[in-house]
Amino acid sequence: MFKANSLPRTFLVVLLLLGLSPSVTSDLHAQTTKVKKVLFQGFWWDYKNDNFPSRWSNYLTELTPRLRAIGIDAVWIPPSYKNGFTGSVGYSPFDQYDLGDKYQKGGSDSITVRTRMGNKDELLRMIAVMHANGMEVLQDVVLNHVDQAGVNAGGIGGQDPEPTYSMYNASGYKNFRYVSYATPMLDESQNDYWTRGGRWPKNYANFYPYPGNFCTTGDICSPFFGPDIAFEDNAFGQSTNIPTSGSATIGAVTRAYVNPAQTTRHMRNNARNWIMWLKRQTGVGATREAEWAVLVADKYQRHGLGQELLRRLVQIARDEKLELFVADIHPENRAMQKVAEREGFTLRMDAETELMKAELKLV
């Protein structure tokens, strides 16, 4: 349950960008709307189905109509990106930008396109079917560690031998390079791995300990499941053993080494970019509907600020390809009702909540 007067405006915009639909109200008095929903956890720790090997998305797709029929409103799905091996249940992340559409390491079991969820088309189909049945999709993600650096066979290319920080834990396996359309997997050699140009490469300085922080213990710094990511501003730097210039010839292909200079907030900025990419790629979150709220302190009212804030929120909703934009407004709050009407919202009284429902269809 959310109280409108306790939510900062910036947080409301973030909720809108992520496609979430919290229960908020545009009433400037402390009115609260309660929304009750049933969330179904669509996996367990070692989830599998022998009829759907590495195709968990297909299994959930088939279950969707039955889940909706028994009153499920939202499904929580496991991490969907490529792990170090397909036997992982999602918590051994390797390449966050691989949703089952890159042919690269799958760990000791295989080199594969698939994740445990399936391929990208199957994942997107599952999300679309859930949304078509009026169900939200909540995506589990892991952002505190990555795992299994190097090529599939033996981790070649993944180790950085820098003695003080890199080799302190994880045996120094902290060179993370990924395939891309321009730099596909070739022969699984060290030079093949070091010339892969996929997004969000990572080096030893992006993990604990690093030159700016020799933190090695506790929940934040311990490498429980692989090198632990450091999100501090100064956690950046290049690999010490991947060349910073030049190229390698692998068979008949010549490619440049990938060891670009990093800048402040490298991991934080890349994590933020990836979250926005994931949302836009998959549409996870709520159905294509969002709720909004505008809160203006008394001393700033009657200056057009509420109108401008709502205008900008509507534009964000259009940019995010939402279908319906809604709010609950107290019946006595005529000022906010007029603001909504000027932006094209239709108003109707909701008999159940006894609040005015403002709706704007965007498609």
C-alpha positions, 0 to 999 in steps of 0.5 A: 500500500502506497500513500500518495503524500509519501512518494517523491515525484522522482520515484513516481517517474521511476515507477512509471518507467519500469511499468509498475502499477502501485496504488497511488492517488493524486489527491492532495489530502492523504487519501489512500487506495488499496489494491489486492493482487495475488502473486505466483512465484513461477519457479523454485530453487532447482526448477525444471520440467523434463518435458520442457528442458531449457524451455521453462518459458514454454511451460509457463506459457501453457500454464498461463490460462489456468493460472489466470482462471484461479485468480493469479494476477502476476507471475514472478519469473526467474532471471532470464539472461545467460548464466555460466551454464544452463544447469544454473537456475538463474543466479550465476549470471554471465551475460546480462545482455544475452536473453537466449539469442547469443551463441556462446558459453553455456558452461560445462554442459554446452555452448548454446543459444538457450538459457534455462528459460529457453530462447529469446523468442520463447521468453517474449512469447511467454510475457506476451501471453501473460499480458494478454491474459491480464497478468503482470510479469515480475522479472527477478534479476541479480546485480551483485555478482557475475560468474564463469569468466572465460570461454566455455572450456576451462575458462581460457581468457577469463583470468587476470593475473594481477596479484594484489586485487584480482587474484585475491579471490575467484582465482582471478577470473574477472575478465568478462567479454561477450559475443556480439553480432559483429564479434561472434564466437570463433574458435574459443581461443584466448584471442577469440575471447579477448576480441569479443565486443559485446556490451558491458565488459567487466574487469578486475577493478569492477569487483571487490577488492579493487584498488580503491577499496580493499573490502573482502568480507561481509555481505557486500564484499564477499564473493559468495557466488562469483566475483562480487560487483563494486558499484562505487564511483571509483571501481573502474579500470582496464584489464592488466593482461588484455592488450589495450590496442592492436588486433589478433588474427583468429583463422581468417578473421582479424579483430581488435582487442577489447579493453577500453578505458573505463570512467567513473561510475562504470558499473553503476551506469552500465547497470542502469542502462541494462535495466532500461534495456531489459524493460524495453526489450521484454516489457516485463512489469505490469500490463501496458497500464500505469497509474500516476500521481502529482503532488505539489506543496501548498506554497507552489500551487496555482502556478501551473506546476501540476499541469506541467508535471502531468504533461511530462508524465503523459509524454513519458507514458507515450514514450514507453508505449503504454496503452492506458494511463490512469489515476484516482482523484478525490471527488472534492479535488476539482482542481486536479480533475480540471488539470487531468481534463486539460490533458485529455483524461476522461473522468468517471466515478468509481462506485467501489472506491468512491474516487474519481477515476481519470483515464487516458487511452494512449493507443 
